[in-house]
């Protein structure tokens, strides 16, 4: 039975390259029937435009999100059949209004009075995917310069699951220290490092592996990648 109170997973998208990772996480959360709150940073909008050729706009977020999630990691448009179900609140906060499971609510990154900015907001936890080094620093230092950083800080202080999928490389000393600080604060530091034992044949397989590991970290079931079962060569059909 679902909770009577909507308790979403918050997905934060920062400006690092890697928007297909976020798309994979979002699709999988919705496929699992999970409610989602989405925060897209200003820098992430530029990355989305660069990597997909399409904008992400507050006033048209639902259409823009649908087009983004339908796109494959290799750039194929309409690779996925995606619906963006709304929640049961008024559309003034960016919701859609269905009242069923697996809903999406969008919060502008500049709205520091948004629901997720408060610890009393009933969220399950947060995944930052991908996380730029600037985003990592902002969370580690508690800067709260936008809603993404503020929500991540709230997630930590409320002792809720926080996954920070840092994507940039190489990493310098300050960033490594920030990542250690996040680990010590209780976050899961998850580098966007795909593995190859699952038998990846396409770029989407590599993207889905990283997204799947992020969902593993917060306990959301999925079928994004083939799990290791202790059999060498199994991914290639070998015994």
Secondary structure, 3 states (H helix, E strand, C coil): CCCCCCCCEEEEECCCCCHHHHHHHHHHHHHCCCCEEEEECHHHHHHHHHHHCCCCCHHHHHHHHHHHHHCCCCCCCCCCCCCCCCCCCCHHHCCCCCCCCCCEEECCCCCCCCHHHCCCCCCCEEEEEEECHHHHHHHHHCCCCCHHHHHHHHHHHCCCEEEEEECCCCCCHHHHHHHHHHHHHCCEECCCCCCCCCCCCCHHHHHHHHHHHHHHHHCCCCCCCCCCCCCCCHHHCCC
